[in-house]
Amino acid sequence: ADLALHIQQQNPHQHILFMTGFDEKEIYFNLLNTGVSRHFLQKGLSHEIMLTKIKNVLTASGVSLTPIIEDTLEESLKRESAIRGLGMVGRSKQLFEIAQVVEKYRKFKSCFLIVGDSGAGKELIAKAFQIQGKPFFAVDCARYSSGNEQFLESELYGHVKGAFTGADTEKKGAFEVANGGVIFLDELHCLSIAAQAKLLRTIQEMKIRKLGDTTGKEIMVNLTIVAATRPLIGAMIQKGEFKDDLYFRLSKSIIEVPPLSERVLDIKPLARFFLEKYNHKHERNCELHPVLLRELESYNWPANVRELEGFIENAIMTAKDESAIGPEVFRQYLEKKLNDQGARRTCSPKADLNLVIDSAQSEQIINTLKESSTVQETADKLAVPRTTLIHRIKKLNIDPNKYLSRRG
């Protein structure tokens, strides 16, 4: 209520939509008593109710929703709701399609292979296969890329007491711990050929034997196996560095994860998710400036989700106060990155930074022009005023007639 009164004093004509995670009638009535807003939402409402509320606020603000914007907003909310329901974050069509695959197959005990670049969010997708109340166990296969088979076998299959020096007690392996749930084998391509062969046998028979067990005792397991690898797996198979029969056993159900640069609609939801996460962790109350969010979408994020997460956490930790984190923070990040990469050459770091931003904006505008029949439609899809778009088009020396669709 105090915040509402402050906003009213600063801007009497501002319309406000409040959302809370608490079912507090006192908060609701306090807000109503301010006379500022009748728009009050609780987290967890259906996307239809949320969409109606948002439309009402926009209409009251004098914003006219075109059918294209309205459809995009509605579909976007539907996708984000479905994706969130599986513990993932985003609203892109690509991630929504992945969520649909997971939702369809997660109840079955089977094998799945997730293929994507490092940092693209493969583990979150693997966790989406987890059924509530069932175990989930992740193994980083890269830790055993040196070929230390003994420790890998102990990690995956467990060991009996005395199996090797230092094995003072019996240990359960990942397969046994995850039995009934999900085991996630990350960076699968790092396993040696010998380890791959044993893993293939385990997948085929769904039986494990602890390291050092000479009794012949085998343990039956019934779980979902989700493995993750980078796109280089195809080249490794051709070179004989990865067993093709293991790949074919897993590749019956492949989930390909596009890089973040191809899932632009996921960037804002991810940024806000990381903002909430690290505000809580570092006991801060920072916000993200709208201009910053737009610039985050114009960058290609070569290190994917992991890079975005790192940027948001660092921005929160280094913020001088708890006001909105502005676009200048991101520009400083890019400038430092260019400097670290030795990209000075004949241009100044600032000039190189402008080239990066202009190139990204040019690509985004051209791609949207190709999907539109008019400049106005392009502006609507980009959610910017037509005059702003025309200004950017002239500055970037883009001929819209060269790219506009001639449909209809």
Secondary structure as GFF3:
##gff-version 3
##sequence-region A 1 408
A	DSSP	alpha_helix	2	10	.	.	.	ID=ss1
A	DSSP	beta_strand	18	20	.	.	.	ID=ss2
A	DSSP	alpha_helix	25	34	.	.	.	ID=ss3
A	DSSP	beta_strand	40	42	.	.	.	ID=ss4
A	DSSP	alpha_helix	47	60	.	.	.	ID=ss5
A	DSSP	alpha_helix	67	84	.	.	.	ID=ss6
A	DSSP	alpha_helix	93	105	.	.	.	ID=ss7
A	DSSP	beta_strand	111	116	.	.	.	ID=ss8
A	DSSP	alpha_helix	122	127	.	.	.	ID=ss9
A	DSSP	beta_strand	136	140	.	.	.	ID=ss10
A	DSSP	three_ten_helix	141	144	.	.	.	ID=ss11
A	DSSP	alpha_helix	149	157	.	.	.	ID=ss12
A	DSSP	beta_strand	158	159	.	.	.	ID=ss13
A	DSSP	beta_strand	171	172	.	.	.	ID=ss14
A	DSSP	alpha_helix	174	177	.	.	.	ID=ss15
A	DSSP	beta_strand	182	186	.	.	.	ID=ss16
A	DSSP	three_ten_helix	188	190	.	.	.	ID=ss17
A	DSSP	alpha_helix	193	205	.	.	.	ID=ss18
A	DSSP	beta_strand	207	208	.	.	.	ID=ss19
A	DSSP	beta_strand	219	220	.	.	.	ID=ss20
A	DSSP	beta_strand	224	229	.	.	.	ID=ss21
A	DSSP	alpha_helix	233	238	.	.	.	ID=ss22
A	DSSP	alpha_helix	244	250	.	.	.	ID=ss23
A	DSSP	beta_strand	254	257	.	.	.	ID=ss24
A	DSSP	three_ten_helix	260	262	.	.	.	ID=ss25
A	DSSP	three_ten_helix	264	266	.	.	.	ID=ss26
A	DSSP	alpha_helix	267	281	.	.	.	ID=ss27
A	DSSP	beta_strand	287	288	.	.	.	ID=ss28
A	DSSP	alpha_helix	290	297	.	.	.	ID=ss29
A	DSSP	alpha_helix	304	318	.	.	.	ID=ss30
A	DSSP	beta_strand	324	325	.	.	.	ID=ss31
A	DSSP	alpha_helix	327	340	.	.	.	ID=ss32
A	DSSP	alpha_helix	349	370	.	.	.	ID=ss33
A	DSSP	alpha_helix	375	382	.	.	.	ID=ss34
A	DSSP	alpha_helix	386	395	.	.	.	ID=ss35
A	DSSP	three_ten_helix	400	402	.	.	.	ID=ss36
###
